[in-house]
Amino acid sequence: MYLRKKIIAANWKMNLTSSEVAPYLETFLLETKHIEGVDVVLIPSFTSIPKASELLEKNPKVRLGAQNFSFHEKGAFTGEVSAGMLRDLFVRYVLVGHSERRELFGETDHIVHQKLLTAHRHEIRPILCVGETLEERKNGKAKQVLEHQLKVALADLSHEDLADTIIAYEPIWAIGTGCTATAAEASEMHHFIREVIKELAHKEISQKIRIQYGGSVTPANARELLKSPDIDGALVGGASLDPRAFAEIVKASQG
Ligand code: 13P
């Protein structure tokens, strides 16, 4: 079996200002100072990235991510932020296709696909978010929805870029609802995602690729979820706003 390093990410969404970054990191870094062997990614808002970048410059234990970016290289795109601009601030990861962007900002599968290609071109690791609605799950369509999202988003990626993409399975019914998927439900979907990756590439890549779970992850349920062999990490929203709670989740990845 392939040994995959766990990856725990904090998606702050539209929360925490730049001046809240330093106190957050002070507490979080203190709480996690003995933790090794896990990738930790902090994904603040654009305006908090410069401060986080400055404070994490000499800290190899926490990497920086962004919540969004444009697939255009540069030019007349008022209000947009390019991959090159993120690289300039040492951003190593970017969320692509989060359900909030798909649902609230009209991000289509085609846009998601363009963003994945752009992120890899700039050597920023994309975290591709996929997940079904409650209705789709109730209608027995969850796997069909995931398969479609994955196949459109990941089309034309080289095997190398595919292996370097992180998938986040985030069932929409579990996001911000307190209604988390059980470890068994999440594992079944992660296993299915690996099957789709195998079809798109081959077995070795499907074993290499890391799949996070996201949706109401808290210190109380993280250990149970993260001990499942198919769950390689967590993408945490609400609970990541509290540095102690996020530190607990990172610790839970250690088993
Ligand atoms: P919650 O952890 O608040 O449910 O959010 C999950 C999420 O959307 C992370 O990207």
Boltz pocket constraint, residues with backbone or C-beta under 6 A from the ligand:
constraints:
  - pocket:
      binder: B
      contacts: [[A, 11], [A, 98], [A, 170], [A, 174], [A, 175], [A, 176], [A, 177], [A, 178], [A, 214], [A, 215], [A, 216], [A, 217], [A, 235], [A, 236], [A, 237], [A, 238], [A, 239]]
      max_distance: 6.0
